[in-house]
């Protein structure tokens, strides 16, 4: 079972789980991201969640069963929400910093609008980030690759 699912079921933050288990927040983040965990870390988490150690052991879980489509959809949903959160943070930083730079520009050197260059360049970066979040399969993405392979092999689409 997923550590993230168990944590969310209890309504805990990663910080709360780290304090309860004696692990660092970074360790919790790595385990939830799918990185391998040490036996000691998994035992500590199993004790906190009051589940059997083997329920948290990712190697056993992969060998014992095939992936459930609903779990795969849930994983994809979590990944999408992480990307969306990253985009919103990027937008917030862009807004705060560029508006601050614009205010500084207008008060210090109002005849030279250098802040517009920063706003424009960073704005392009924000647009590219948005295109990756909201259109992940965009041009030349995995869907396109799959269609091209099927076409090349002569299979119906």
C-alpha positions as CSV (number, residue, x, y, z in Angstrom):
1,X,0.0,0.0,0.0
2,X,1.2,3.5,-0.8
3,X,2.7,5.6,2.1
4,X,1.0,8.7,0.6
5,X,-2.4,7.0,0.6
6,X,-2.0,5.9,4.2
7,X,-0.8,9.4,5.2
8,X,-3.7,11.1,3.4
9,X,-6.2,8.7,4.9
10,X,-5.1,9.8,8.3
11,X,-5.2,13.5,7.2
12,X,-1.5,14.0,8.1
13,X,1.0,16.3,6.5
14,X,4.4,15.0,5.5
15,X,5.8,16.9,8.5
16,X,3.4,15.2,10.9
17,X,4.3,11.8,9.5
18,X,8.0,12.6,9.8
19,X,7.6,13.6,13.4
20,X,5.5,10.5,14.2
21,X,7.9,8.1,12.5
22,X,11.2,9.7,13.5
23,X,12.2,10.1,9.8
24,X,13.1,13.3,8.0
25,X,10.6,15.1,5.9
26,X,12.9,14.6,2.9
27,X,12.9,10.9,3.5
28,X,9.1,10.9,3.5
29,X,9.1,12.9,0.3
30,X,11.5,10.5,-1.4
31,X,9.5,7.4,-0.4
32,X,6.2,9.0,-1.6
33,X,8.0,9.9,-4.9
34,X,8.8,6.2,-5.4
35,X,12.4,6.1,-4.5
36,X,13.6,3.0,-2.7
37,X,13.4,3.1,1.1
38,X,15.6,1.4,3.7
39,X,14.2,-1.5,5.7
40,X,14.4,0.6,8.9
41,X,12.4,3.4,7.3
42,X,9.7,1.1,6.1
43,X,9.5,-0.6,9.5
44,X,9.2,2.8,11.2
45,X,6.4,3.8,8.8
46,X,4.6,0.4,9.3
47,X,4.7,0.9,13.0
48,X,3.2,4.4,12.7
49,X,0.4,3.2,10.3
50,X,-0.1,0.0,12.3
51,X,0.2,-2.2,9.2
52,X,2.3,-5.2,8.4
53,X,5.8,-4.3,7.2
54,X,5.2,-6.4,4.0
55,X,2.3,-4.1,3.1
56,X,4.7,-1.2,2.7
57,X,7.5,-3.2,1.0
58,X,7.4,-2.0,-2.6
59,X,9.5,-4.9,-4.0
60,X,7.0,-7.5,-2.7
61,X,4.1,-5.5,-3.9
62,X,5.4,-5.3,-7.4
63,X,6.1,-9.0,-7.6
64,X,2.9,-10.2,-6.0
65,X,0.3,-8.4,-8.1
66,X,-0.4,-6.6,-11.4
67,X,-1.1,-2.9,-11.3
68,X,-4.7,-2.0,-10.7
69,X,-6.1,0.5,-13.3
70,X,-7.7,2.6,-10.5
71,X,-4.4,2.9,-8.7
72,X,-2.7,3.9,-11.9
73,X,-5.3,6.6,-12.5
74,X,-4.8,7.8,-8.9
75,X,-1.1,8.0,-9.4
76,X,-1.5,9.9,-12.6
77,X,-3.9,12.3,-10.8
78,X,-1.4,12.8,-7.9
79,X,1.3,13.6,-10.5
80,X,-1.0,16.0,-12.3
81,X,-1.8,17.8,-9.1
82,X,1.9,18.1,-8.3
83,X,2.6,19.6,-11.7
84,X,-0.4,22.0,-11.3
85,X,0.9,23.1,-7.8
86,X,4.3,23.7,-9.3
87,X,2.8,25.9,-12.0
88,X,0.7,27.9,-9.6
89,X,3.8,28.5,-7.4
90,X,5.7,29.6,-10.6
91,X,2.9,32.0,-11.5
92,X,2.8,33.5,-8.0
93,X,6.6,34.1,-7.9
94,X,6.4,35.6,-11.4
95,X,3.6,38.0,-10.3
96,X,5.2,39.1,-7.1
97,X,8.8,39.5,-8.4
98,X,7.9,41.2,-11.7
99,X,5.5,43.6,-10.1
100,X,8.2,44.5,-7.5
101,X,10.7,45.0,-10.3
102,X,8.3,47.1,-12.2
103,X,7.6,49.3,-9.1
104,X,11.4,49.7,-8.6
105,X,11.9,50.5,-12.3
106,X,9.2,53.1,-12.3
107,X,10.5,54.8,-9.1
108,X,14.3,54.7,-9.9
109,X,14.5,54.9,-13.7
110,X,11.1,55.8,-15.2
111,X,12.6,56.7,-18.6
112,X,14.2,53.3,-19.1
113,X,11.7,50.4,-18.9
114,X,14.2,47.5,-18.3
115,X,11.6,45.6,-16.2
116,X,9.6,44.9,-19.3
117,X,12.4,42.7,-20.6
118,X,12.4,40.7,-17.4
119,X,8.6,40.4,-17.5
120,X,8.7,39.3,-21.2
121,X,11.4,36.7,-20.8
122,X,10.1,35.2,-17.7
123,X,6.6,35.4,-19.1
124,X,7.7,33.1,-21.9
125,X,9.0,30.7,-19.4
126,X,5.7,30.7,-17.6
127,X,3.8,30.1,-20.9
128,X,6.1,27.1,-21.6
129,X,5.5,25.7,-18.1
130,X,1.7,26.1,-18.6
131,X,1.9,24.3,-21.9
132,X,3.6,21.3,-20.2
133,X,1.1,21.2,-17.4
134,X,-2.1,21.8,-19.4
135,X,-1.2,20.0,-22.6
136,X,1.2,17.3,-21.5
137,X,0.8,15.2,-24.7
138,X,1.3,18.2,-26.9
139,X,3.1,18.2,-30.2
140,X,5.6,15.3,-30.5
141,X,4.4,13.8,-27.2
142,X,3.8,10.1,-26.3
143,X,0.4,10.0,-28.0
144,X,2.0,11.2,-31.3
145,X,4.8,8.7,-30.9
146,X,2.3,5.9,-30.4
147,X,0.3,6.9,-33.5
148,X,3.5,7.0,-35.6
149,X,4.6,3.5,-34.4
150,X,1.2,2.1,-35.1
151,X,1.2,3.7,-38.6
152,X,4.7,2.4,-39.3
153,X,3.7,-1.1,-38.3
154,X,0.6,-0.9,-40.5
155,X,-1.8,-1.5,-37.5
156,X,-5.2,0.2,-37.4
157,X,-5.3,3.3,-35.1
